[in-house]
């Protein structure tokens, strides 16, 4: 796994020894190809950050700032090491070791983001927690996308349907694309 392009392009990234499922290079390349001119100068939020690959890719491509939210200590430490390795350590790159929904519930309405990435754990068994649905139903997440034209990029299991009520009342799907065992959905809040 490596940074695809930008200032840190080609730098290999560390992956924490957890049960993480990091975003593959091919999927990250496709996501950032779709985002193109939205990234430079963007304020980025990387939820369920894992190795930090999505936020680091954004910083490498010119994002103004990135906040990485990850509750696993080993993963949060790995993000910090990856920021150092890519020379993207700065006050504009913050790693928060915190549970995602606690972060969202406590986030300040004044801290708006242009791009929010989320690669939550996939529900592996029937009845397991559906983090994608919880994110889409979370009003604080939409509030954090107050920046004009803010975009939410969600990775999910292809077989996992998005909750229809949340989509109809809260989100507009701009694009959906499947890459093997990952589906990427680009959404904007409905106001």
C-alpha positions, 0 to 999 in steps of 0.5 A: 500500500502506498500514496498514489499521487501528489507530494508524497506520491509513491511513499509506502504506508504502514498498515496496523496489525489489526483486523483492518481492511485497508482501502486498496490502491486501485480503489483510492486511485479511483476515488481521487480521480473522481474527486479531482479538483475538489481536493486542493485546499479542502478540509478533510475528515477521515472517519474509521481512518485505519492506516490514514490512507484516505486522509494522507492521500488528500493531504498529499494532493493538496488538501488544506487539513485533515482530521483522522478519527480512529478508536484503535490505539495501534491504528492511531499510532500507525496514522501518526507514523504514516504522517511522519513517513510521508512528511505530512506532519503539521498542525493541519493533520490531527489524529484523534483516538476516539470512537467515531460516533462520539466524535460526531456527537461532540463535534463543533458546528463551526468545524465544517469539512469539504470532504468526509471519508468513511471506511467503516467495518463491514457487517460480516454476519447477519444482525451485526452492526451496520456502521454505514447505515448509522453514519447515514442516519447521523445528523451530526455527520451532515452538520459537519458537511456544512461547507458549500458543496461538501461531499461524503465518500462512503465505502461499504460492502456491495451486498449491504443496502443503504437505508432508504429512509436516510437516503430519501430524507437526508442524502443525495447519491451522486455516484456509486461504483463497485470495485471487487468486494468494495462499493464506493458511494459519493453523497451530498446532504439534502438541505 
